[in-house]
Amino acid sequence: MYPENLHFSRKLNITQALKIGLEDLKSKQGILSPSNEHILTISAHVARNMHDLSQFTESATLLETLIADLNASSFAATDPATFTRKILGFIHGLASNYCSLDLHQKAIDTCTDGINKYGLHLPPDNLDVLGLKEVIAIAKLHLGNVTEVLPLAETILEVRSKAYGLAHPSTLIAMRTCFRAYSESGMYDRAWDVQERCVGFMRETFGMEHMQTKQAMFALAEFPLKHDLPRRKWKKALVYREEVLRLMRAEYGEGELRVWEYMAELAMELFRVGDVRWAVEVQEEVVRGLEQLVGAEGRDGTEKLLERKRGDLVMMRKAMKARRMVGWLVPGKVV
C-alpha cells in the first residue's frame, strides 16, 4: 500500500482534532449525561479520529462504552429514529475497528447482532443497515467467503449511487469494495473498470494529494502486474504508475529509498511491455539516484540494490542494442 502513515500533514490535523475532542469531552464530564446529544457527537468524532490514527483498540473501547450508555438511556423511548441511526452508526464504527484489528468474525457477529436488534424494522436498502452489511462484506472477503459477497457489494454500490451520487465518499468506498470482490472472484476486467472509475471520482472529490486517492491509484497501477489483463490496460497502468511516482517524489523527496525502488519497478515493467528505450532512461535515472544515496549514506542494503539495478541496466541496454541490429527500431520508440 501507499505509505499512509507517513502522510504527515493529514495525520497532524487529525491529531490536533483528537486532542481538542478529548479536551472537550473531559470538560463536559460530570456536567452532561453520557447520552447527551453533544457528548454523543463529540465522542463519535473522537472515536473516528482514533481509528484514522490507527488507535483501533482505543476507538473500539470508546464505542463499546457509547453503545452501552446509549442503551442504558431513555433515548430509545424519547426519540427512536435518532436512537436507531446513532446506535447503528456506533456499531458500524466498532465493527470497522474489529476489521482493522483482524477480528473479522467478531466484526461480522457485531454487525449481524446490530441489524437483528435495531434494524429489522428498517427497509433492506436503508443506508445505515447497508453500512453494516458492507462491513460484513469486507470481513467476509478477508475470510475468503467471496461468493456471497459479490451480489451484496453490487447492491450497496447501486443504492449509494442513487442516494448520494457517484462522487460521494460513501459511494467511493462501495466502489472499492466491489473492486476487491471482483478481484477475488477472478473478474479482473470488471475490477479494473470499477477501480478506474473510482480513481476518477476520487480525483474530483478528494483531489490528487489526498491519501485515499493515492492508495486507489496505487492499487490500480499494481493491478495488471498481478492478473492477466489485456495489453492496453498494462499501458494505462504504466501511466498511473508514473503518476504515483510523481506524487511520491513530491512528498518524500529523492533521498527516500522507496522512491527509487518504485521507480526501478516502473523501469522493469516498461521493459516487459516492450518500451525498452523508455525503460533504459528510467533505469539510468534510478542508478544515478541510488549512487547519490549510497554516497550520502553508505548503507549496505542500498549498495546491494545499486549493484542489482546496474545489472538490470546493462541487460536493458543489450536488449535495446539487439533490437536496433535486427531493425526493430521505430522512430521515437523501441517496440
C-alpha positions in Angstrom: 0.0 0.0 0.0 1.0 3.6 -0.5 2.6 4.5 2.9 -0.4 6.1 4.6 1.2 6.6 8.0 3.8 8.9 6.5 1.3 11.5 5.2 2.3 13.9 7.9 0.1 16.9 7.2 -3.2 14.9 7.3 -2.0 12.9 10.4 -1.2 16.2 12.2 -4.6 17.6 11.5 -6.3 14.5 12.9 -4.0 14.5 15.9 -5.0 18.1 16.7 -8.7 17.3 16.2 -8.4 14.3 18.5 -6.7 16.4 21.2 -9.4 19.1 21.0 -12.1 16.5 21.1 -10.7 14.7 24.2 -10.3 18.1 26.0 -13.9 19.0 25.1 -15.1 15.6 26.4 -13.2 16.0 29.7 -14.6 19.4 30.3 -18.2 18.1 29.9 -17.8 15.0 32.1 -19.9 15.3 35.2 -21.9 18.2 33.7 -23.8 16.4 30.9 -25.2 12.9 30.8 -23.4 10.2 28.7 -26.4 10.1 26.4 -26.4 13.9 25.8 -26.5 14.8 22.1 -23.4 16.9 22.4 -21.5 14.2 24.2 -22.5 11.6 21.7 -21.5 13.8 18.7 -18.1 14.6 20.2 -17.4 11.0 21.2 -18.3 9.8 17.7 -15.7 12.2 16.2 -13.1 11.2 18.8 -13.6 7.5 18.0 -13.3 8.2 14.3 -10.1 10.2 14.8 -8.6 7.4 16.9 -9.4 5.0 14.1 -7.8 7.2 11.5 -4.7 7.4 13.7 -4.7 3.5 13.9 -5.7 3.6 17.5 -8.1 0.8 16.8 -8.3 -0.7 20.3 -8.9 2.7 22.0 -11.5 3.6 19.4 -13.3 0.2 19.9 -13.3 0.7 23.7 -14.8 4.1 23.4 -17.5 2.9 21.0 -18.4 -0.1 23.2 -18.9 2.4 26.1 -21.0 4.7 23.9 -23.3 1.8 22.8 -23.7 0.7 26.4 -24.5 4.3 27.6 -27.0 4.8 24.7 -28.8 1.5 25.5 -29.0 2.5 29.2 -30.5 5.9 28.5 -34.1 6.9 27.7 -33.1 7.9 24.2 -34.8 5.0 22.5 -38.2 5.9 24.1 -38.0 9.7 23.5 -36.5 9.7 20.0 -36.5 6.2 18.5 -35.5 7.3 15.0 -32.4 9.2 16.2 -31.5 6.5 18.6 -31.6 3.9 15.8 -29.5 6.0 13.5 -26.9 6.8 16.2 -26.5 3.3 17.6 -26.2 1.7 14.1 -23.5 4.3 13.4 -21.6 3.4 16.6 -21.9 -0.3 15.7 -20.6 0.4 12.2 -17.5 2.2 13.7 -17.0 -0.6 16.3 -17.1 -3.4 13.7 -14.7 -1.4 11.4 -12.2 -1.3 14.3 -12.6 -5.0 14.7 -11.8 -5.5 11.0 -8.7 -3.3 11.4 -7.6 -5.5 14.3 -8.1 -8.6 12.1 -11.0 -9.7 14.2 -13.1 -10.3 11.1 -15.6 -12.9 12.6 -16.2 -10.6 15.6 -16.9 -7.8 13.1 -19.4 -10.0 11.3 -21.1 -11.1 14.5 -21.3 -7.4 15.8 -22.9 -6.2 12.6 -25.3 -9.1 12.4 -26.4 -8.6 16.0 -26.8 -4.9 15.4 -29.1 -5.5 12.4 -31.1 -8.0 14.2 -31.6 -5.8 17.3 -32.0 -2.4 15.8 -32.5 -2.7 12.0 -35.2 -5.3 11.3 -37.9 -2.7 11.1 -36.0 -0.7 8.5 -36.2 -1.3 4.7 -33.4 -3.5 3.3 -31.9 -0.6 1.3 -31.7 1.7 4.4 -28.3 3.3 4.3 -27.4 2.6 7.9 -28.2 -1.1 7.6 -26.3 -1.2 4.3 -23.3 0.3 6.1 -23.3 -2.7 8.5 -23.8 -5.1 5.6 -20.8 -3.5 3.8 -18.6 -4.2 6.9 -19.8 -7.8 6.8 -18.9 -8.0 3.1 -15.4 -6.6 3.8 -14.9 -9.0 6.7 -16.0 -12.0 4.6 -13.6 -11.0 1.8 -10.8 -11.2 4.4 -12.0 -14.6 5.4 -12.2 -15.8 1.8 -16.0 -16.0 1.5 -16.2 -14.4 -1.9 -19.3 -15.9 -3.5 -21.9 -14.4 -1.2 -20.1 -11.0 -1.0 -20.3 -10.0 -4.7 -24.1 -9.5 -5.1 -24.2 -7.6 -1.7 -21.3 -5.3 -2.8 -23.1 -4.6 -6.1 -26.3 -3.8 -4.3 -24.6 -1.4 -1.9 -22.9 0.4 -4.8 -26.2 0.7 -6.7 -28.2 2.1 -3.7 -25.5 4.5 -2.7 -25.0 5.8 -6.2 -28.7 6.6 -6.4 -28.9 8.1 -2.9 -25.6 10.1 -2.9 -24.3 10.3 -6.4 -21.2 8.6 -7.8 -18.7 11.1 -6.4 -19.8 10.8 -2.8 -17.2 9.3 -0.3 -19.6 6.6 0.7 -20.2 5.6 -2.9 -16.5 5.5 -3.5 -16.0 3.1 -0.6 -18.6 0.9 -2.1 -16.7 1.0 -5.4 -13.5 -0.1 -3.7 -15.4 -3.0 -2.0 -16.7 -4.0 -5.5 -13.2 -3.8 -6.8 -12.0 -6.2 -4.1 -15.0 -8.5 -4.7 -14.5 -8.7 -8.5 -10.7 -9.2 -8.0 -11.3 -12.1 -5.6 -13.9 -13.6 -7.9 -11.5 -13.6 -10.9 -13.5 -10.9 -12.7 -10.4 -8.8 -13.4 -11.7 -6.7 -16.3 -14.7 -5.6 -14.2 -12.4 -5.0 -11.2 -10.2 -2.7 -13.3 -13.1 -0.8 -14.7 -14.8 -0.1 -11.4 -11.4 0.9 -9.8 -10.6 3.2 -12.7 -14.0 4.9 -12.3 -13.3 5.2 -8.5 -9.9 6.9 -9.1 -11.5 9.3 -11.5 -14.2 10.3 -8.9 -11.7 10.4 -6.1 -9.6 12.9 -8.0 -12.8 15.0 -8.3 -14.0 14.6 -4.7 -10.7 14.5 -2.7 -8.1 15.8 -5.1 -4.8 14.2 -6.2 -3.0 14.8 -3.0 -5.5 13.0 -0.7 -4.3 9.7 0.7 -7.3 7.7 -0.4 -6.8 8.9 -4.0 -3.1 7.9 -3.8 -4.0 4.5 -2.4 -6.7 3.8 -5.0 -4.3 4.9 -7.8 -1.5 2.7 -6.4 -3.9 -0.3 -6.4 -4.8 0.4 -10.0 -1.2 0.8 -11.1 -0.2 -2.5 -9.5 -3.3 -4.5 -10.6 -2.1 -5.7 -14.1 1.1 -7.0 -12.5 -0.9 -9.5 -10.5 -3.5 -10.5 -13.0 -3.9 -11.4 -16.7 -5.2 -8.3 -18.3 -5.2 -7.0 -21.9 -2.0 -5.2 -23.1 -4.0 -1.9 -23.4 -4.6 -1.9 -19.7 -1.0 -2.6 -19.0 -0.2 0.6 -20.9 -2.8 2.5 -18.9 -1.4 1.1 -15.7 2.0 2.4 -16.6 0.6 5.9 -16.8 -0.9 5.5 -13.3 2.5 4.2 -12.1 4.2 7.4 -13.4 1.6 9.5 -11.6 2.1 7.6 -8.3 5.9 8.0 -8.7 5.5 11.8 -9.3 3.4 12.1 -6.1 5.9 10.0 -4.1 8.9 12.1 -5.3 7.0 15.3 -4.4 6.1 14.0 -1.0 9.2 12.2 0.2 12.0 13.7 -2.0 14.8 11.9 -3.7 16.5 10.9 -0.5 13.9 8.2 0.3 14.9 4.7 -0.8 11.3 3.6 -1.5 11.1 6.3 -4.3 14.0 4.6 -6.2 12.7 1.1 -5.6 9.3 2.1 -7.0 11.0 3.8 -10.0 13.0 0.6 -10.6 9.8 -1.4 -10.7 8.4 1.0 -13.3 11.5 0.6 -15.4 11.2 -3.2 -15.3 7.5 -3.1 -16.3 8.3 -0.8 -19.2 10.9 -3.3 -20.3 8.5 -6.2 -20.0 5.8 -4.5 -22.2 8.4 -3.6 -24.9 9.1 0.1 -24.2 12.8 -0.6 -24.0 14.2 2.9 -24.7 11.9 4.4 -22.0 12.9 1.6 -19.6 16.6 2.4 -20.1 16.0 6.1 -19.5 14.1 5.4 -16.3 16.7 2.8 -15.1 19.5 5.2 -15.8 17.9 7.7 -13.5 17.4 5.0 -10.9 21.1 4.2 -10.9 22.1 7.8 -10.7 19.7 8.4 -7.7 20.9 5.3 -5.9 24.6 6.3 -6.5 23.8 9.6 -4.8 22.0 7.8 -1.9 25.0 5.5 -1.4 27.4 8.4 -1.4 25.3 10.2 1.2 24.6 7.3 3.5 26.8 4.3 2.5 24.2 1.7 3.6 25.0 -1.9 2.7 21.4 -2.7 1.6 21.4 0.4 -0.7 24.8 -0.6 -2.2 23.5 -4.1 -3.0 20.3 -2.7 -4.6 22.5 -0.4 -6.7 24.6 -3.3 -8.0 21.4 -5.2 -9.0 20.0 -2.2 -10.7 23.3 -1.6 -12.6 23.0 -5.2 -13.8 19.4 -4.6 -14.9 20.5 -1.5 -16.8 23.2 -3.5 -18.6 20.7 -6.1 -19.6 18.2 -3.4 -20.9 20.9 -1.7 -22.9 21.9 -5.0 -24.5 18.3 -5.7 -25.4 17.9 -2.2 -27.0 21.1 -2.7 -29.0 20.0 -6.1 -30.2 16.6 -4.7 -31.4 18.4 -2.0 -33.3 20.6 -4.6 -35.0 17.6 -6.6 -36.3 15.8 -3.4 -37.5 13.1 -3.2 -34.8 13.6 0.5 -34.2 10.5 2.6 -34.7 11.1 6.4 -34.8 10.9 7.7 -31.3 10.5 4.3 -29.6 11.7 0.8 -29.5 8.8 -1.7 -29.6 
